Amino acid sequence: MTSIKSLYEPSADVGTSLHSDFDVDYVIDYRFATTQQAKAEAQFSKLIQSLYDVGLKTEVRNGDNCTVLVFVRVASDRHLNSQAYRARVQDWLYGVRSAAPGKEIQKSLDDEPISQAERLRIVYLMITKPKSEGGAGITPKHGEWQGVESIFPLHDHQFNKDWIKIWTTKYFLNFDDITKIRDKFGEKIAFYFAFLQSYLMFLIFPAAFGFSCWVLLGQFSFIYGAVNCLWCVGFIEYWKKQEIDLAVGWGVRGVSKIQHKRPQFKHESEVKDPVTGEQIKVYSPVKRLSRQLLQIPFAVVSAVILGTLIATCFGIEIFISEVYDGPFKSYLTFLPTVILTTVLPTLSALLTGFATRLTEIENYETTDAYEAAMVQKVFVLNFITSYLPIFLTAFVYVPFAQIIVPHLDIFQLTVKAFAENEKQMTTPKAGFQINPERLKKQVIYFTVTAQIVNFALEIIVPYVQRKVFKTVKEVRANSAVKRGGTKEHHAANDIPEESAFLVRVRNEAELGVYDVTGDFREMVVQFGYLSLFSVVWPLTAVSFLINNFIELRSDALKITVENQRPVPWRADSIGPWLDALGFLAWLGSLTTSALVFLFSGDGFGPDGTPKNISAWGLLLTIFFSEHIFLAVQLGVRKALSKIDSPGIQRERAERFAVRRQYLEEAMGQEEADHATSGGIVAGEKMNRSTLERKNILIGLEVPGAKRPCIEEARNSTLRGHGTPGERFWQRQQGADETISVGRQLIEKAAPTKTKKEQ
């Protein structure tokens, strides 16, 4: 497994290349192991030409296992400045910025330089935006770009090293630490770390209070339940204020209004916008609504499928542990766990795939709308798999055990092969006692054991996946060799001063893609355990406090070591996950009141007999608890709205300054310089001597070229003036040369026959 030491300490292969990115903005991993040579060359030529047409410069180098690496950067600073200025003007028009950028582009950018995250975001949009919006329209693994495996920026390893070192010496992060994350990885990921940091600090109180209640009051304490519900309200309302402060401080408040179009969106017609007069692509809202309504049967079917599996395993576990009294009982109790461990992930994966397909047919126009719809479906699945077992124990097993358990004889088949007689598998007609510790043990499992298991899986699974994917790629490459390609070590022709850098890039190309949605899901599910069931075991917050202290650092390692550097997307909140937190806090007020009502006193609850439950008392308790929760929520929200936070003060000050400036000046709006567009001029014309020189520089030999000439050209290059980065970008001049070199790399490695032709 990749370690911090092996990643950041110079080695014979990597050398000092960790500290140099050769001015590369993005790397495009283009693979052709399963593509016929002519088709691969044609697609590669189109890829390079599309990049040049939007003002991007490229260099191509050999990858590994039938891969070429296309290095991309903006062709000129003027073009980048133009794109950045346009983006800032758009922000102002949408209300993200209080003031318009200065009329002089260069002066405006000098006053507010382009950050690294802003540069990477602009370049990525230039690569991926549709051609109708001024982009190259390159979408990895989609449509005509199936050969484009990934588009990723290179890690800043010096920053990663310093970041990890600082975090290992600090207990909590401050605003400056979060801002550094934002500058490198964008606001979307910075919001996750800010949320996790705030959640971690807020957990200190319920952890201390929960420990005191566990010592003094025990479980199912009314006092603990009430305080925990108040804490949930306080945390969520505080975070809403914190979101605004962060968004204002980072200059992204309202940025969610600027939507990015999905390339997968399929319009039905084009209509003229009555306001702007532009032709816009539309999809029938009625048709989308009809497809969105499919979420209801999807939720029902998911609940039935997952619920049946969980309830079946639940029944088997109760039967074996509390009814069966034969041989191997201590081993057979693990049977339900084995079933869940093997079957549940498969079912969840299938349902998640179905949810993805359902979201795709809903045909959302923007990325944000698509992600919000997907989050809703994933939340439903995770709610069922995470909380249903505890709900069954608390509200089915404990109240109704005396009625249900005698009917569990249907599970005799699971132990019949081991039982010595029927008596060992028969429920006693009298004297049956429920297990009063079952509910607490379940909560402890999900809040302690499951957290440890998930943490281990986060480390192990990515490692195994990389090994498997690497093996698959090698098998495909070997298959390509059998079909007419050549197998040559990818580093054989690397230029010496670039070899260490290319080793690093090839290693990063093998890494996975980081998805912050998975980390948000994990934290929201954890919050649900605290809100819904912590009254059963008041030490829940203590467990989460320890877990999240480690999680904060392990997630940093996950980004820097286990995954490619993410695209620095902007955001002004944590998105739909905030609604999920609010729902769990509200539901927690119901479950907490119900648990306190059922189990307060001796802590054993109804003892499996529903007649011991006062139905009207339970319903009144839930009713009043919910209304008290809503009243407190409204009160806290009103109180916090009266507090003028630093972010709100800053926003008011900026808007006031703008109003005063415009009132004092009778200004006329000058139109900004029109941004340059189109491709850059191709390099020198291709002739034999030029082609020989360019091929020599990247390690390809041209038939007929004399060896002394080759060596002379290579040595001349290595003795050239300028930095390695400058020489790196001088190997190929123009799209024609890049295409020619790439085609030769593909020709050497690509199969000449497809599988169908063999």
PESULSUL-V133534 format. One record per run of one state. SS is the DSSP state (@ for helix, = for strand, . for the rest). FROM is the first residue (numbers start at 0). LEN is the number of residues. If there is no record, write none. Layout:
BEGIN
SS,FROM,LEN / SS,FROM,LEN
END
This chain:
BEGIN
.,0,3 / @,3,5 / .,8,8 / @,16,3 / .,19,6 / =,25,6 / .,31,5 / @,36,17 / .,53,2 / =,55,7 / .,62,4 / =,66,8 / .,74,2 / @,76,17 / .,93,11 / @,104,7 / .,111,4 / @,115,13 / .,128,2 / @,130,3 / .,133,9 / @,142,3 / .,145,2 / =,147,6 / .,153,3 / @,156,11 / .,167,7 / @,174,11 / .,185,1 / @,186,30 / .,216,5 / @,221,28 / .,249,5 / @,254,3 / .,257,3 / =,260,1 / .,261,7 / =,268,4 / .,272,6 / =,278,4 / .,282,2 / @,284,8 / .,292,1 / @,293,29 / .,322,6 / @,328,4 / .,332,2 / @,334,27 / .,361,4 / =,365,1 / @,366,48 / .,414,7 / @,421,4 / .,425,12 / @,437,45 / .,482,13 / @,495,14 / .,509,2 / =,511,1 / .,512,3 / @,515,18 / .,533,6 / @,539,23 / =,562,1 / .,563,1 / =,564,1 / .,565,11 / @,576,23 / .,599,10 / @,609,3 / .,612,2 / @,614,27 / .,641,4 / @,645,19 / .,664,23 / @,687,11 / .,698,8 / @,706,12 / .,718,5 / @,723,5 / .,728,5 / @,733,16 / .,749,5 / @,754,3 / .,757,1
END
